[in-house]
Amino acid sequence: MTDYRVIARRLPRPTSRQLDDFAKHVCQAHSWYKHLPPDLPGVPFAFYLDPNAGCDLMIGPKGTAIYRERTQSSHLFHYSALLTQDHRERLGYLEFASAAGRWILRGDSNGHVLCTRPLGLAVHVGAALRRSPLSGLRHMIRDRVLEKIPDDVRTGASVLKSYSPPTDCVSEQGWLSVPEAISSAGTVELTAVIHPLSSHVSLWQERLCSQGAPDFEWPEESGGRAVAERLRTIAQNAPDEAEKLIDDLLEPERERQRRQMVKAMASMLRAVYDA
């Protein structure tokens, strides 16, 4: 706990505006409408501070981790990536981790592999830390793991998309896990509705109209069962304006989840700076 706090407290405390902007950024940082359930309970997302936020993670041939700033000359490989300077001005040093979605890996001519997402609940501090257990990373890993990064990916000839972070290919040296007390304070459960494309009618036809679909739970704060039944009716009949109707129904729940993200980030910051 102490080691992480010392590092995190060297970073400027994010402003209220940066918390709001980061919540909006997370909503479109990945194609969540494909990877998250549309209804409760959702999937955990943990918010934390990372001294490498806004930089590209490069995995070396021997598993070493190198962070590279994104500049005007950088190739922004993922659509959600911002230049490092822009990221830190708009979003501070905020970062998030979740087991949902896919990790995308692509190599370069030097044999380093770009990883488009953080590996999990750990920060890399390089030579400042000789060795540390990656408990924060292991906590986020699903059942499937990668045994190695394929040669064609490492040379840049192809792209690898995986549902597990490539932690088995990364040396533990230089990593520091985010303490559970801090990650727990900054954790919130999110659903597919946070993404703008979650208003696509096919998503709700599959979830609400398919045979044997499980019960659907919708927060009372966002309209409760009345919204669920209205979504079902629209999905069954799909009028021309179906997506606009669905979008309007989802907006209160989107706003609720954005508020929950900001609340979780504020709680995490108190655990870092005020404890």
Residue pairs with C-beta under 8 A, 6 or more apart in sequence:
1 179
1 181
1 182
3 129
3 176
4 123
4 176
4 177
4 178
4 179
4 182
5 179
5 182
5 272
5 275
7 51
7 123
7 125
7 128
7 176
8 48
8 49
8 51
8 182
8 272
8 273
9 272
9 273
10 51
11 49
11 51
11 92
11 93
12 92
12 93
13 269
13 273
14 22
14 49
14 91
14 92
14 93
14 94
14 265
14 269
15 92
18 90
18 91
18 92
18 94
19 94
19 262
19 265
19 266
20 258
20 262
21 90
21 91
22 47
22 91
22 92
22 94
22 96
22 261
22 265
23 258
23 261
23 262
23 265
24 258
25 80
25 90
25 91
26 45
26 96
26 194
26 261
27 194
27 195
27 196
27 254
27 258
28 80
28 195
28 196
29 80
29 96
30 80
30 100
30 101
30 117
31 101
31 195
31 197
32 100
32 101
32 190
32 192
32 194
32 195
32 198
33 192
33 195
33 197
33 198
33 200
33 203
34 192
35 100
35 101
35 102
35 192
36 42
36 43
36 100
36 190
36 191
36 192
36 194
36 195
37 43
37 191
37 192
38 191
38 192
38 193
38 198
38 203
38 204
38 207
39 191
39 207
39 216
39 217
39 218
39 228
40 189
40 191
40 217
40 218
40 219
41 189
41 217
42 189
42 190
42 191
43 98
43 99
43 100
43 189
43 190
43 191
44 98
44 99
44 187
44 188
44 189
45 96
45 97
45 98
45 100
45 187
45 188
45 189
45 190
45 261
45 264
46 96
46 97
46 98
46 121
46 178
46 183
46 184
46 186
46 187
47 94
47 95
47 96
47 186
47 187
47 188
47 261
47 264
47 265
47 268
48 94
48 95
48 96
48 97
48 121
48 123
48 178
48 182
48 183
48 186
48 268
49 93
49 94
49 95
49 123
49 268
49 269
49 272
50 93
50 94
50 95
50 118
50 123
51 93
51 123
51 125
52 67
52 123
52 124
53 87
53 88
53 91
53 92
53 93
53 94
53 95
54 69
54 70
54 82
54 83
54 84
54 85
54 86
54 87
54 88
54 91
54 93
55 67
55 68
55 69
55 70
55 84
56 67
56 68
56 69
56 70
56 74
56 77
56 81
56 114
56 115
57 65
57 66
57 67
57 114
57 115
57 118
57 119
57 124
58 65
58 66
58 67
58 68
58 108
58 112
58 113
58 114
58 115
59 65
59 66
59 105
59 112
59 113
59 115
59 149
59 166
59 169
59 170
60 66
60 111
60 112
61 111
61 112
61 154
62 171
63 169
63 170
63 171
64 171
64 173
64 174
65 124
65 126
65 170
65 171
65 174
65 175
66 112
67 124
68 74
69 84
70 76
70 81
70 82
70 83
70 84
70 87
71 83
71 84
72 83
74 83
76 82
76 83
77 104
77 106
77 114
77 116
78 104
78 116
81 116
82 90
82 91
94 265
95 118
96 118
97 118
97 120
97 121
97 140
97 183
98 140
98 190
99 140
99 141
99 142
101 117
101 163
102 161
102 162
102 163
103 115
103 116
103 117
103 161
103 162
103 163
103 164
103 165
103 166
104 115
104 116
104 117
104 159
104 160
104 161
105 113
105 114
105 115
105 116
105 149
105 153
105 159
105 160
105 161
105 162
105 166
106 113
106 114
106 153
106 156
106 158
106 159
106 160
107 113
107 114
107 149
107 153
107 154
107 155
107 156
107 157
108 114
108 156
109 155
109 156
111 154
111 155
113 149
113 153
113 154
113 166
115 165
115 166
117 165
119 137
119 165
119 166
119 167
119 170
120 134
120 136
120 137
120 138
120 139
120 140
120 141
120 165
120 167
121 136
121 137
121 139
121 140
121 177
121 178
121 183
122 132
122 134
122 136
122 137
122 175
122 176
122 177
122 178
123 175
123 176
123 178
124 174
124 175
124 176
125 174
125 175
125 176
126 174
127 174
128 174
129 173
129 174
129 175
129 176
130 173
130 174
131 172
131 173
131 174
132 172
132 174
132 175
132 176
132 177
133 172
133 177
134 167
134 172
134 175
134 177
135 177
136 177
136 178
136 183
137 165
137 167
137 175
137 177
138 167
140 165
141 164
141 165
141 167
142 163
142 164
144 162
144 163
144 164
145 164
145 167
145 168
146 162
146 164
146 166
146 168
146 169
147 168
148 168
148 169
149 160
149 166
149 169
150 158
150 160
152 158
153 159
153 160
181 271
182 268
182 271
182 272
183 268
185 264
185 267
185 268
185 270
185 271
186 264
186 265
186 267
186 268
186 271
187 264
188 257
188 260
188 261
188 263
188 264
190 257
190 260
190 261
191 253
191 257
192 198
192 203
193 250
193 253
193 254
193 257
194 254
194 257
194 258
198 250
199 243
199 244
199 246
199 247
199 250
200 243
200 246
201 234
201 235
201 238
201 242
201 243
201 246
204 231
204 232
204 234
204 235
204 246
205 235
205 236
205 238
207 213
207 216
208 216
208 228
208 231
208 232
208 235
208 236
209 232
209 235
209 236
216 228
216 232
217 228
218 224
218 225
218 227
218 228
218 253
219 253
219 256
221 252
221 256
222 252
222 253
222 256
223 249
223 252
223 253
227 249
227 252
227 253
230 249
231 246
231 249
234 242
234 245
234 246
234 249
235 242
235 246
239 245
